[in-house]
Amino acid sequence: MRENFPKLDISNSLFVIDRDRYTCSGGISSIDLMLNLVGSIHGSELIQQISEQFTCDRIRSENDSQRAPLQYLIGGRQPKLVEAVSLMEANIEEPLNLDEVADCVGVSRRQLERLFNRYLHRAPSRYYMELRLSRARLLLLQTSLPLIDVAISCGFTTAPHFSKCYSDVYGRPPSNERRMGS
């Protein structure tokens, strides 16, 4: 799609609120949008009750990304980028450095950075961090693992560093995320 409409701003968010326009990525994301709108007016207690009525296991925010296949988002003409992302996804617990990723897929580090910036609109290091934090968020919401175990299983060596990175991306510390999800 991006190749056919290069000026179109494509978002991986579940939903986007842009002035007077609300858009969703698909069927269930409309519930997420509705819950977030109700929550912004009436608070988290009401949205917890509503989500229970819909048997939603968790309330997703607009910062959650939809998981459309990468080939669909960037087209099938970037196999090196798809390979790099697959490599990152396979190495969450022990992250590779960007030079290793570039070497494994057969491109220079600079070429890897260009591919990520052009097609994913972020640096590869940022993408990798978001990937790791997305996995951490799932673990926080779906398991009872201690925070340090979540951090370690997502490639962070200390809980404070994990907490800071998590807060930077999601706007709240991981401990609050778990409380909101339960």
OpenMM code with the backbone's topology and positions (N, CA, C; nanometers):
from openmm import Vec3, app, unit

residues = "MET ARG GLU ASN PHE PRO LYS LEU ASP ILE SER ASN SER LEU PHE VAL ILE ASP ARG ASP ARG TYR THR CYS SER GLY GLY ILE SER SER ILE ASP LEU MET LEU ASN LEU VAL GLY SER ILE HIS GLY SER GLU LEU ILE GLN GLN ILE SER GLU GLN PHE THR CYS ASP ARG ILE ARG SER GLU ASN ASP SER GLN ARG ALA PRO LEU GLN TYR LEU ILE GLY GLY ARG GLN PRO LYS LEU VAL GLU ALA VAL SER LEU MET GLU ALA ASN ILE GLU GLU PRO LEU ASN LEU ASP GLU VAL ALA ASP CYS VAL GLY VAL SER ARG ARG GLN LEU GLU ARG LEU PHE ASN ARG TYR LEU HIS ARG ALA PRO SER ARG TYR TYR MET GLU LEU ARG LEU SER ARG ALA ARG LEU LEU LEU LEU GLN THR SER LEU PRO LEU ILE ASP VAL ALA ILE SER CYS GLY PHE THR THR ALA PRO HIS PHE SER LYS CYS TYR SER ASP VAL TYR GLY ARG PRO PRO SER ASN GLU ARG ARG MET GLY SER".split()
positions = [
    Vec3(0.0824, -0.1183, 0.0000),
    Vec3(0.0000, 0.0000, 0.0000),
    Vec3(0.0874, 0.1255, 0.0000),
    Vec3(0.1938, 0.1230, 0.0818),
    Vec3(0.2802, 0.2403, 0.0920),
    Vec3(0.3454, 0.2734, -0.0420),
    Vec3(0.3765, 0.1701, -0.1197),
    Vec3(0.4393, 0.1946, -0.2498),
    Vec3(0.3421, 0.2599, -0.3473),
    Vec3(0.2141, 0.2267, -0.3383),
    Vec3(0.1136, 0.2859, -0.4266),
    Vec3(0.0700, 0.4252, -0.3820),
    Vec3(0.0754, 0.4520, -0.2505),
    Vec3(0.0320, 0.5800, -0.1952),
    Vec3(0.1402, 0.6348, -0.1023),
    Vec3(0.2507, 0.6836, -0.1569),
    Vec3(0.3648, 0.7231, -0.0738),
    Vec3(0.3360, 0.8395, 0.0209),
    Vec3(0.2370, 0.9236, -0.0084),
    Vec3(0.2065, 1.0378, 0.0787),
    Vec3(0.1074, 1.0021, 0.1893),
    Vec3(0.0508, 0.8842, 0.1830),
    Vec3(-0.0451, 0.8402, 0.2826),
    Vec3(0.0285, 0.8045, 0.4113),
    Vec3(-0.0190, 0.8570, 0.5227),
    Vec3(0.0413, 0.8275, 0.6522),
    Vec3(-0.0270, 0.7035, 0.7092),
    Vec3(0.0392, 0.5899, 0.6992),
    Vec3(-0.0165, 0.4638, 0.7467),
    Vec3(0.0283, 0.4427, 0.8904),
    Vec3(-0.0660, 0.4061, 0.9751),
    Vec3(-0.0372, 0.3839, 1.1155),
    Vec3(-0.0548, 0.2369, 1.1496),
    Vec3(0.0290, 0.1863, 1.2383),
    Vec3(0.0140, 0.0499, 1.2877),
    Vec3(-0.0699, 0.0447, 1.4144),
    Vec3(-0.1215, 0.1602, 1.4576),
    Vec3(-0.2015, 0.1663, 1.5794),
    Vec3(-0.3343, 0.0951, 1.5602),
    Vec3(-0.3899, 0.0464, 1.6699),
    Vec3(-0.5212, -0.0177, 1.6638),
    Vec3(-0.6288, 0.0810, 1.6219),
    Vec3(-0.6170, 0.2028, 1.6727),
    Vec3(-0.7107, 0.3070, 1.6335),
    Vec3(-0.6405, 0.4409, 1.6414),
    Vec3(-0.6946, 0.5369, 1.5685),
    Vec3(-0.6376, 0.6714, 1.5655),
    Vec3(-0.7510, 0.7710, 1.5855),
    Vec3(-0.7282, 0.8654, 1.6757),
    Vec3(-0.8208, 0.9763, 1.6951),
    Vec3(-0.7494, 1.1000, 1.6430),
    Vec3(-0.8005, 1.1564, 1.5350),
    Vec3(-0.7384, 1.2718, 1.4708),
    Vec3(-0.8444, 1.3803, 1.4558),
    Vec3(-0.8391, 1.4777, 1.5445),
    Vec3(-0.9381, 1.5856, 1.5499),
    Vec3(-1.0790, 1.5260, 1.5578),
    Vec3(-1.1576, 1.5418, 1.4535),
    Vec3(-1.2955, 1.4927, 1.4551),
    Vec3(-1.3115, 1.3614, 1.3784),
    Vec3(-1.2012, 1.2908, 1.3550),
    Vec3(-1.2066, 1.1645, 1.2813),
    Vec3(-1.1533, 1.0509, 1.3682),
    Vec3(-1.2288, 0.9442, 1.3727),
    Vec3(-1.1881, 0.8244, 1.4449),
    Vec3(-1.1774, 0.7113, 1.3431),
    Vec3(-1.0656, 0.6404, 1.3451),
    Vec3(-1.0502, 0.5262, 1.2550),
    Vec3(-0.9979, 0.4064, 1.3333),
    Vec3(-1.0376, 0.2877, 1.2898),
    Vec3(-0.9965, 0.1632, 1.3546),
    Vec3(-0.9341, 0.0707, 1.2520),
    Vec3(-0.8496, -0.0177, 1.3008),
    Vec3(-0.7805, -0.1094, 1.2102),
    Vec3(-0.8656, -0.2286, 1.1701),
    Vec3(-0.9676, -0.2595, 1.2450),
    Vec3(-1.0493, -0.3758, 1.2117),
    Vec3(-1.1607, -0.3954, 1.3119),
    Vec3(-1.2270, -0.5085, 1.3041),
    Vec3(-1.3478, -0.5359, 1.3811),
    Vec3(-1.3374, -0.5146, 1.5307),
    Vec3(-1.2512, -0.5868, 1.5970),
    Vec3(-1.2420, -0.5805, 1.7425),
    Vec3(-1.1819, -0.4489, 1.7901),
    Vec3(-1.1020, -0.3847, 1.7076),
    Vec3(-1.0405, -0.2582, 1.7506),
    Vec3(-1.1445, -0.1490, 1.7721),
    Vec3(-1.2639, -0.1636, 1.7153),
    Vec3(-1.3693, -0.0651, 1.7421),
    Vec3(-1.4122, -0.0713, 1.8883),
    Vec3(-1.4069, -0.1901, 1.9487),
    Vec3(-1.4352, -0.2018, 2.0921),
    Vec3(-1.3267, -0.1307, 2.1712),
    Vec3(-1.2008, -0.1469, 2.1301),
    Vec3(-1.0909, -0.0786, 2.1985),
    Vec3(-1.1078, 0.0729, 2.1913),
    Vec3(-1.1435, 0.1235, 2.0740),
    Vec3(-1.1674, 0.2668, 2.0577),
    Vec3(-1.2792, 0.3121, 2.1501),
    Vec3(-1.3905, 0.2409, 2.1494),
    Vec3(-1.5045, 0.2764, 2.2324),
    Vec3(-1.4671, 0.2757, 2.3807),
    Vec3(-1.3966, 0.1726, 2.4251),
    Vec3(-1.3569, 0.1652, 2.5656),
    Vec3(-1.2670, 0.2819, 2.6042),
    Vec3(-1.1751, 0.3184, 2.5170),
    Vec3(-1.0866, 0.4308, 2.5472),
    Vec3(-1.1614, 0.5631, 2.5502),
    Vec3(-1.2575, 0.5813, 2.4604),
    Vec3(-1.3378, 0.7040, 2.4622),
    Vec3(-1.4224, 0.7118, 2.5888),
    Vec3(-1.4886, 0.6027, 2.6250),
    Vec3(-1.5688, 0.5997, 2.7477),
    Vec3(-1.4784, 0.6220, 2.8688),
    Vec3(-1.3618, 0.5582, 2.8694),
    Vec3(-1.2689, 0.5733, 2.9808),
    Vec3(-1.2187, 0.7150, 2.9987),
    Vec3(-1.1989, 0.7867, 2.8887),
    Vec3(-1.1502, 0.9249, 2.8999),
    Vec3(-1.2547, 1.0161, 2.9627),
    Vec3(-1.3812, 0.9776, 2.9543),
    Vec3(-1.4888, 1.0590, 3.0117),
    Vec3(-1.5309, 1.0075, 3.1491),
    Vec3(-1.5440, 0.8751, 3.1638),
    Vec3(-1.6041, 0.8178, 3.2843),
    Vec3(-1.5077, 0.7406, 3.3739),
    Vec3(-1.3842, 0.7222, 3.3321),
    Vec3(-1.2851, 0.6579, 3.4172),
    Vec3(-1.2717, 0.5077, 3.3964),
    Vec3(-1.1679, 0.4532, 3.4602),
    Vec3(-1.1296, 0.3140, 3.4357),
    Vec3(-1.2254, 0.2128, 3.4977),
    Vec3(-1.2938, 0.2491, 3.6051),
    Vec3(-1.3843, 0.1525, 3.6684),
    Vec3(-1.4977, 0.1133, 3.5734),
    Vec3(-1.5553, 0.2114, 3.5053),
    Vec3(-1.6639, 0.1822, 3.4119),
    Vec3(-1.6149, 0.0994, 3.2932),
    Vec3(-1.4974, 0.1324, 3.2410),
    Vec3(-1.4518, 0.0548, 3.1249),
    Vec3(-1.4150, -0.0883, 3.1640),
    Vec3(-1.3737, -0.1092, 3.2887),
    Vec3(-1.3503, -0.2467, 3.3353),
    Vec3(-1.4812, -0.3250, 3.3340),
    Vec3(-1.5884, -0.2605, 3.3808),
    Vec3(-1.7191, -0.3268, 3.3827),
    Vec3(-1.7685, -0.3557, 3.2406),
    Vec3(-1.7521, -0.2589, 3.1518),
    Vec3(-1.7951, -0.2781, 3.0128),
    Vec3(-1.7144, -0.3895, 2.9471),
    Vec3(-1.5828, -0.3890, 2.9696),
    Vec3(-1.4993, -0.4923, 2.9059),
    Vec3(-1.5362, -0.6313, 2.9565),
    Vec3(-1.5781, -0.6413, 3.0827),
    Vec3(-1.6236, -0.7707, 3.1343),
    Vec3(-1.7501, -0.8164, 3.0620),
    Vec3(-1.8394, -0.7221, 3.0312),
    Vec3(-1.9612, -0.7567, 2.9578),
    Vec3(-1.9289, -0.8106, 2.8185),
    Vec3(-1.8248, -0.7559, 2.7565),
    Vec3(-1.7836, -0.8012, 2.6239),
    Vec3(-1.6860, -0.9180, 2.6309),
    Vec3(-1.6547, -0.9633, 2.7510),
    Vec3(-1.5540, -1.0664, 2.7776),
    Vec3(-1.4208, -1.0360, 2.7094),
    Vec3(-1.3805, -0.9101, 2.7173),
    Vec3(-1.2481, -0.8692, 2.6677),
    Vec3(-1.1457, -0.9060, 2.7739),
    Vec3(-1.0389, -0.9719, 2.7345),
    Vec3(-0.9384, -1.0118, 2.8321),
    Vec3(-0.8491, -0.8968, 2.8742),
    Vec3(-0.8427, -0.7918, 2.7925),
    Vec3(-0.7657, -0.6732, 2.8288),
    Vec3(-0.8134, -0.5551, 2.7466),
    Vec3(-0.7822, -0.4368, 2.7965),
    Vec3(-0.8200, -0.3135, 2.7282),
    Vec3(-0.6959, -0.2606, 2.6582),
    Vec3(-0.7016, -0.2579, 2.5262),
    Vec3(-0.5855, -0.2144, 2.4485),
    Vec3(-0.5942, -0.0648, 2.4218),
    Vec3(-0.4798, 0.0009, 2.4221),
    Vec3(-0.4750, 0.1446, 2.3949),
    Vec3(-0.4401, 0.1682, 2.2484),
    Vec3(-0.4497, 0.2936, 2.2074),
    Vec3(-0.4141, 0.3257, 2.0690),
    Vec3(-0.2660, 0.3023, 2.0426),
    Vec3(-0.1840, 0.2958, 2.1482),
    Vec3(-0.0409, 0.2710, 2.1316),
    Vec3(-0.0101, 0.1256, 2.0982),
    Vec3(-0.1066, 0.0361, 2.1213),
    Vec3(-0.0868, -0.1032, 2.0807),
    Vec3(-0.0874, -0.1082, 1.9292),
    Vec3(-0.0011, -0.1910, 1.8757),
    Vec3(0.0017, -0.1990, 1.7296),
    Vec3(-0.0739, -0.3215, 1.6830),
    Vec3(-0.1316, -0.3077, 1.5665),
    Vec3(-0.1938, -0.4232, 1.5037),
    Vec3(-0.0824, -0.5073, 1.4438),
    Vec3(-0.1055, -0.6321, 1.4316),
    Vec3(0.0003, -0.7190, 1.3810),
    Vec3(-0.0314, -0.7652, 1.2394),
    Vec3(-0.0379, -0.6698, 1.1488),
    Vec3(-0.0522, -0.7068, 1.0083),
    Vec3(0.0814, -0.7641, 0.9625),
    Vec3(0.0796, -0.8615, 0.8739),
    Vec3(0.2068, -0.9154, 0.8249),
    Vec3(0.2932, -0.8048, 0.7646),
    Vec3(0.4193, -0.8084, 0.7970),
    Vec3(0.5113, -0.7051, 0.7507),
    Vec3(0.5137, -0.6959, 0.5988),
    Vec3(0.5046, -0.8087, 0.5314),
    Vec3(0.5051, -0.8069, 0.3851),
    Vec3(0.3891, -0.7230, 0.3316),
    Vec3(0.2752, -0.7263, 0.4008),
    Vec3(0.1587, -0.6485, 0.3585),
    Vec3(0.1846, -0.4989, 0.3764),
    Vec3(0.2499, -0.4639, 0.4875),
    Vec3(0.2738, -0.3223, 0.5158),
    Vec3(0.3751, -0.2593, 0.4210),
    Vec3(0.4771, -0.3343, 0.3831),
    Vec3(0.5839, -0.2753, 0.3015),
    Vec3(0.5901, -0.3310, 0.1607),
    Vec3(0.5070, -0.4258, 0.1320),
    Vec3(0.5137, -0.4883, -0.0001),
    Vec3(0.6162, -0.6005, 0.0010),
    Vec3(0.6082, -0.6877, -0.0953),
    Vec3(0.6962, -0.8037, -0.0989),
    Vec3(0.8329, -0.7767, -0.1574),
    Vec3(0.8636, -0.6503, -0.1858),
    Vec3(0.9898, -0.6190, -0.2539),
    Vec3(1.1050, -0.5881, -0.1586),
    Vec3(1.0854, -0.6083, -0.0307),
    Vec3(1.1906, -0.5770, 0.0660),
    Vec3(1.2234, -0.6996, 0.1521),
    Vec3(1.2713, -0.8063, 0.0912),
    Vec3(1.2966, -0.9287, 0.1681),
    Vec3(1.4029, -0.9105, 0.2763),
    Vec3(1.4986, -0.8217, 0.2566),
    Vec3(1.6025, -0.7997, 0.3589),
    Vec3(1.5420, -0.7379, 0.4844),
    Vec3(1.4473, -0.6479, 0.4669),
    Vec3(1.3803, -0.5860, 0.5809),
    Vec3(1.2951, -0.6892, 0.6547),
    Vec3(1.2204, -0.7682, 0.5810),
    Vec3(1.1381, -0.8729, 0.6422),
    Vec3(1.2271, -0.9715, 0.7176),
    Vec3(1.3398, -1.0067, 0.6586),
    Vec3(1.4339, -1.0985, 0.7233),
    Vec3(1.4915, -1.0371, 0.8510),
    Vec3(1.5235, -0.9080, 0.8471),
    Vec3(1.5774, -0.8404, 0.9658),
    Vec3(1.4750, -0.8385, 1.0788),
    Vec3(1.3498, -0.8077, 1.0459),
    Vec3(1.2448, -0.8051, 1.1483),
    Vec3(1.2222, -0.9450, 1.2048),
    Vec3(1.2214, -1.0456, 1.1203),
    Vec3(1.2048, -1.1841, 1.1673),
    Vec3(1.3181, -1.2229, 1.2617),
    Vec3(1.4377, -1.1795, 1.2299),
    Vec3(1.5532, -1.2060, 1.3152),
    Vec3(1.5372, -1.1374, 1.4513),
    Vec3(1.4901, -1.0143, 1.4495),
    Vec3(1.4652, -0.9423, 1.5750),
    Vec3(1.3583, -1.0136, 1.6576),
    Vec3(1.2509, -1.0558, 1.5918),
    Vec3(1.1428, -1.1251, 1.6625),
    Vec3(1.1904, -1.2555, 1.7245),
    Vec3(1.2868, -1.3197, 1.6626),
    Vec3(1.3396, -1.4464, 1.7139),
    Vec3(1.4441, -1.4265, 1.8234),
    Vec3(1.4866, -1.3031, 1.8445),
    Vec3(1.5918, -1.2744, 1.9431),
    Vec3(1.5484, -1.1642, 2.0380),
    Vec3(1.4369, -1.1870, 2.1064),
    Vec3(1.3850, -1.0900, 2.2029),
    Vec3(1.4604, -1.1018, 2.3353),
    Vec3(1.4770, -1.2242, 2.3846),
    Vec3(1.5378, -1.2447, 2.5161),
    Vec3(1.6850, -1.2041, 2.5192),
    Vec3(1.7547, -1.2299, 2.4111),
    Vec3(1.8950, -1.1903, 2.3996),
    Vec3(1.9099, -1.1107, 2.2708),
    Vec3(1.8792, -0.9808, 2.2781),
    Vec3(1.8789, -0.8987, 2.1561),
    Vec3(2.0159, -0.8944, 2.0887),
    Vec3(2.0105, -0.8949, 1.9579),
    Vec3(2.1313, -0.8790, 1.8776),
    Vec3(2.1616, -0.7306, 1.8646),
    Vec3(2.2889, -0.6959, 1.8437),
    Vec3(2.3155, -0.5558, 1.8123),
    Vec3(2.2902, -0.5362, 1.6628),
    Vec3(2.2760, -0.4132, 1.6217),
    Vec3(2.2362, -0.3853, 1.4837),
    Vec3(2.3392, -0.4317, 1.3818),
    Vec3(2.4666, -0.4302, 1.4178),
    Vec3(2.5686, -0.4816, 1.3259),
    Vec3(2.5480, -0.6307, 1.2999),
    Vec3(2.5109, -0.7054, 1.4051),
    Vec3(2.4848, -0.8484, 1.3882),
    Vec3(2.3630, -0.8719, 1.2987),
    Vec3(2.2582, -0.7928, 1.3197),
    Vec3(2.1380, -0.8059, 1.2364),
    Vec3(2.1740, -0.7789, 1.0907),
    Vec3(2.2457, -0.6699, 1.0677),
    Vec3(2.2843, -0.6336, 0.9307),
    Vec3(2.3690, -0.7438, 0.8667),
    Vec3(2.4664, -0.7965, 0.9411),
    Vec3(2.5512, -0.9039, 0.8881),
    Vec3(2.4694, -1.0279, 0.8528),
    Vec3(2.3769, -1.0644, 0.9398),
    Vec3(2.2966, -1.1852, 0.9172),
    Vec3(2.2091, -1.1751, 0.7929),
    Vec3(2.1620, -1.0549, 0.7616),
    Vec3(2.0743, -1.0405, 0.6443),
    Vec3(2.1508, -0.9963, 0.5206),
    Vec3(2.2813, -0.9714, 0.5354),
    Vec3(2.3647, -0.9411, 0.4195),
    Vec3(2.3569, -0.7988, 0.3680),
    Vec3(2.3388, -0.7030, 0.4597),
    Vec3(2.3413, -0.5616, 0.4215),
    Vec3(2.4315, -0.4871, 0.5190),
    Vec3(2.4688, -0.3660, 0.4834),
    Vec3(2.5461, -0.2837, 0.5765),
    Vec3(2.4520, -0.2276, 0.6833),
    Vec3(2.5098, -0.1851, 0.7926),
    Vec3(2.4283, -0.1244, 0.8981),
    Vec3(2.3559, -0.0015, 0.8442),
    Vec3(2.4246, 0.0778, 0.7649),
    Vec3(2.3634, 0.1984, 0.7082),
    Vec3(2.2467, 0.1630, 0.6161),
    Vec3(2.2626, 0.0591, 0.5363),
    Vec3(2.1526, 0.0157, 0.4488),
    Vec3(2.0339, -0.0331, 0.5316),
    Vec3(2.0621, -0.1036, 0.6405),
    Vec3(1.9562, -0.1491, 0.7307),
    Vec3(1.8800, -0.0290, 0.7877),
    Vec3(1.9535, 0.0723, 0.8301),
    Vec3(1.8901, 0.1934, 0.8836),
    Vec3(1.8034, 0.2615, 0.7781),
    Vec3(1.8533, 0.2674, 0.6552),
    Vec3(1.7743, 0.3283, 0.5468),
    Vec3(1.6458, 0.2505, 0.5214),
    Vec3(1.6541, 0.1187, 0.5193),
    Vec3(1.5349, 0.0365, 0.4972),
    Vec3(1.4303, 0.0600, 0.6062),
    Vec3(1.4738, 0.0588, 0.7312),
    Vec3(1.3800, 0.0807, 0.8419),
    Vec3(1.3192, 0.2204, 0.8355),
    Vec3(1.4017, 0.3200, 0.8131),
    Vec3(1.3499, 0.4568, 0.8083),
    Vec3(1.2544, 0.4773, 0.6916),
    Vec3(1.2859, 0.4185, 0.5780),
    Vec3(1.2013, 0.4387, 0.4600),
    Vec3(1.0672, 0.3667, 0.4711),
    Vec3(1.0698, 0.2422, 0.5162),
    Vec3(0.9482, 0.1611, 0.5138),
    Vec3(0.8754, 0.1515, 0.6476),
    Vec3(0.9461, 0.1664, 0.7572),
    Vec3(0.8824, 0.1551, 0.8886),
    Vec3(0.8841, 0.2869, 0.9656),
    Vec3(0.9454, 0.3882, 0.9081),
    Vec3(0.9475, 0.5242, 0.9638),
    Vec3(1.0028, 0.5309, 1.1060),
    Vec3(1.1028, 0.4506, 1.1301),
    Vec3(1.1719, 0.4553, 1.2589),
    Vec3(1.3065, 0.3866, 1.2427),
    Vec3(1.3956, 0.4214, 1.3315),
    Vec3(1.5281, 0.3594, 1.3304),
    Vec3(1.5140, 0.2122, 1.3691),
    Vec3(1.6040, 0.1269, 1.3221),
    Vec3(1.5948, -0.0146, 1.3599),
    Vec3(1.6051, -0.0357, 1.5109),
    Vec3(1.6859, 0.0453, 1.5778),
    Vec3(1.6971, 0.0313, 1.7236),
    Vec3(1.5644, 0.0633, 1.7913),
    Vec3(1.4943, 0.1639, 1.7421),
    Vec3(1.3628, 0.2003, 1.7972),
    Vec3(1.2615, 0.0881, 1.7703),
    Vec3(1.2632, 0.0362, 1.6500),
    Vec3(1.1717, -0.0728, 1.6148),
    Vec3(1.1962, -0.1939, 1.7050),
    Vec3(1.3219, -0.2283, 1.7237),
    Vec3(1.3580, -0.3435, 1.8072),
    Vec3(1.3119, -0.3212, 1.9509),
    Vec3(1.3328, -0.2003, 2.0024),
    Vec3(1.2892, -0.1681, 2.1383),
    Vec3(1.1374, -0.1822, 2.1497),
    Vec3(1.0634, -0.1289, 2.0532),
    Vec3(0.9173, -0.1385, 2.0564),
    Vec3(0.8714, -0.2840, 2.0482),
    Vec3(0.9413, -0.3636, 1.9723),
    Vec3(0.9103, -0.5058, 1.9606),
    Vec3(0.9287, -0.5752, 2.0956),
    Vec3(1.0393, -0.5465, 2.1613),
    Vec3(1.0670, -0.6059, 2.2924),
    Vec3(0.9656, -0.5599, 2.3967),
    Vec3(0.9306, -0.4317, 2.3926),
    Vec3(0.8348, -0.3791, 2.4895),
    Vec3(0.6937, -0.4310, 2.4633),
    Vec3(0.6612, -0.4544, 2.3387),
    Vec3(0.5313, -0.5132, 2.3061),
    Vec3(0.5209, -0.6540, 2.3648),
    Vec3(0.6269, -0.7306, 2.3525),
    Vec3(0.6306, -0.8644, 2.4131),
    Vec3(0.6204, -0.8536, 2.5651),
    Vec3(0.6899, -0.7571, 2.6232),
    Vec3(0.6837, -0.7375, 2.7680),
    Vec3(0.5407, -0.7050, 2.8114),
    Vec3(0.4734, -0.6228, 2.7336),
    Vec3(0.3356, -0.5851, 2.7677),
    Vec3(0.2447, -0.7076, 2.7684),
    Vec3(0.2607, -0.7938, 2.6705),
    Vec3(0.1816, -0.9175, 2.6692),
    Vec3(0.2101, -1.0027, 2.7926),
    Vec3(0.3369, -1.0138, 2.8296),
    Vec3(0.3724, -1.0924, 2.9482),
    Vec3(0.3145, -1.0304, 3.0749),
    Vec3(0.3163, -0.8987, 3.0837),
    Vec3(0.2596, -0.8317, 3.2006),
    Vec3(0.1100, -0.8577, 3.2126),
    Vec3(0.0418, -0.8541, 3.0996),
    Vec3(-0.1036, -0.8675, 3.1009),
    Vec3(-0.1517, -1.0120, 3.1056),
    Vec3(-0.0693, -1.1054, 3.0603),
    Vec3(-0.1167, -1.2429, 3.0477),
    Vec3(-0.0489, -1.3424, 3.1407),
    Vec3(0.0491, -1.2962, 3.2187),
    Vec3(0.1163, -1.3865, 3.3127),
    Vec3(0.1279, -1.3180, 3.4483),
    Vec3(0.1717, -1.3940, 3.5463),
    Vec3(0.1976, -1.3361, 3.6780),
    Vec3(0.3479, -1.3325, 3.7072),
    Vec3(0.4290, -1.3369, 3.6024),
    Vec3(0.5743, -1.3299, 3.6206),
    Vec3(0.6125, -1.2020, 3.6944),
    Vec3(0.7093, -1.2092, 3.7852),
    Vec3(0.7593, -1.0869, 3.8485),
    Vec3(0.8163, -0.9918, 3.7425),
    Vec3(0.8134, -0.8627, 3.7717),
    Vec3(0.8595, -0.7625, 3.6753),
    Vec3(1.0018, -0.7885, 3.6280),
    Vec3(1.0898, -0.8284, 3.7179),
    Vec3(1.2282, -0.8512, 3.6776),
    Vec3(1.2368, -0.9678, 3.5791),
    Vec3(1.1526, -1.0698, 3.5963),
    Vec3(1.1523, -1.1824, 3.5020),
    Vec3(1.0991, -1.1404, 3.3655),
    Vec3(0.9983, -1.0537, 3.3652),
    Vec3(0.9478, -0.9993, 3.2388),
    Vec3(1.0593, -0.9207, 3.1706),
    Vec3(1.1268, -0.8368, 3.2490),
    Vec3(1.2356, -0.7552, 3.1941),
    Vec3(1.3439, -0.8434, 3.1319),
    Vec3(1.3881, -0.9421, 3.2048),
    Vec3(1.4956, -1.0297, 3.1569),
    Vec3(1.4517, -1.1084, 3.0339),
    Vec3(1.3274, -1.1551, 3.0326),
    Vec3(1.2813, -1.2341, 2.9179),
    Vec3(1.2624, -1.1489, 2.7929),
    Vec3(1.2698, -1.0168, 2.8094),
    Vec3(1.2591, -0.9271, 2.6936),
    Vec3(1.3897, -0.8528, 2.6669),
    Vec3(1.4985, -0.9042, 2.7245),
    Vec3(1.6304, -0.8531, 2.6910),
    Vec3(1.6805, -0.7354, 2.7720),
    Vec3(1.6156, -0.7057, 2.8840),
    Vec3(1.6614, -0.5957, 2.9698),
    Vec3(1.7388, -0.6545, 3.0865),
    Vec3(1.8482, -0.5898, 3.1241),
    Vec3(1.9312, -0.6447, 3.2313),
    Vec3(1.8944, -0.5903, 3.3683),
    Vec3(1.8242, -0.4769, 3.3731),
    Vec3(1.7828, -0.4217, 3.5021),
    Vec3(1.6365, -0.3791, 3.4967),
    Vec3(1.5697, -0.3901, 3.6108),
    Vec3(1.4293, -0.3486, 3.6193),
    Vec3(1.4126, -0.1977, 3.5988),
    Vec3(1.5008, -0.1126, 3.6553),
    Vec3(1.4829, 0.0317, 3.6332),
    Vec3(1.4934, 0.0719, 3.4851),
    Vec3(1.5872, 0.0129, 3.4127),
    Vec3(1.6001, 0.0443, 3.2697),
    Vec3(1.4755, -0.0013, 3.1938),
    Vec3(1.4278, -0.1210, 3.2250),
    Vec3(1.3049, -0.1717, 3.1644),
    Vec3(1.1877, -0.0781, 3.1941),
    Vec3(1.1747, -0.0390, 3.3192),
    Vec3(1.0630, 0.0474, 3.3592),
    Vec3(1.0673, 0.1819, 3.2876),
    Vec3(1.1859, 0.2397, 3.2745),
    Vec3(1.1987, 0.3684, 3.2058),
    Vec3(1.1620, 0.3552, 3.0583),
    Vec3(1.2152, 0.2542, 2.9924),
    Vec3(1.1838, 0.2329, 2.8501),
    Vec3(1.0350, 0.2079, 2.8310),
    Vec3(0.9769, 0.1282, 2.9193),
    Vec3(0.8342, 0.0961, 2.9101),
    Vec3(0.7501, 0.2225, 2.9271),
    Vec3(0.7840, 0.3018, 3.0274),
    Vec3(0.7104, 0.4268, 3.0524),
    Vec3(0.7237, 0.5236, 2.9361),
    Vec3(0.8408, 0.5293, 2.8754),
    Vec3(0.8614, 0.6185, 2.7606),
    Vec3(0.7690, 0.5829, 2.6443),
    Vec3(0.7466, 0.4541, 2.6225),
    Vec3(0.6640, 0.4104, 2.5093),
    Vec3(0.5152, 0.4093, 2.5434),
    Vec3(0.4788, 0.3572, 2.6608),
    Vec3(0.3374, 0.3385, 2.6940),
    Vec3(0.2794, 0.4457, 2.7863),
    Vec3(0.3634, 0.5343, 2.8376),
    Vec3(0.3127, 0.6436, 2.9193),
    Vec3(0.2778, 0.6061, 3.0619),
    Vec3(0.3136, 0.4870, 3.1036),
    Vec3(0.2902, 0.4435, 3.2412),
    Vec3(0.3894, 0.3321, 3.2736),
    Vec3(0.4241, 0.3180, 3.4005),
    Vec3(0.5198, 0.2130, 3.4366),
    Vec3(0.4576, 0.0740, 3.4225),
    Vec3(0.5407, -0.0275, 3.4058),
    Vec3(0.4887, -0.1631, 3.3884),
    Vec3(0.4049, -0.2111, 3.5067),
    Vec3(0.4364, -0.1661, 3.6271),
    Vec3(0.3569, -0.2078, 3.7435),
    Vec3(0.2128, -0.1582, 3.7316),
    Vec3(0.1936, -0.0383, 3.6783),
    Vec3(0.0579, 0.0133, 3.6575),
    Vec3(-0.0141, -0.0640, 3.5481),
    Vec3(0.0590, -0.1045, 3.4474),
    Vec3(0.0002, -0.1811, 3.3367),
    Vec3(-0.0625, -0.3094, 3.3888),
    Vec3(0.0090, -0.3765, 3.4738),
    Vec3(-0.0421, -0.5030, 3.5285),
    Vec3(-0.1674, -0.4787, 3.6119),
    Vec3(-0.1680, -0.3722, 3.6926),
    Vec3(-0.2860, -0.3414, 3.7739),
    Vec3(-0.4065, -0.3090, 3.6861),
    Vec3(-0.3826, -0.2352, 3.5765),
    Vec3(-0.4922, -0.1993, 3.4863),
    Vec3(-0.5474, -0.3216, 3.4150),
    Vec3(-0.4608, -0.4174, 3.3852),
    Vec3(-0.5026, -0.5349, 3.3107),
    Vec3(-0.5721, -0.6401, 3.3948),
    Vec3(-0.5593, -0.6287, 3.5261),
    Vec3(-0.6205, -0.7324, 3.6112),
    Vec3(-0.7571, -0.6935, 3.6605),
] * unit.nanometer
topology = app.Topology()
chain = topology.addChain("A")
for resn in residues:
    res = topology.addResidue(resn, chain)
    for name in ("N", "CA", "C"):
        topology.addAtom(name, app.Element.getBySymbol(name[0]), res)
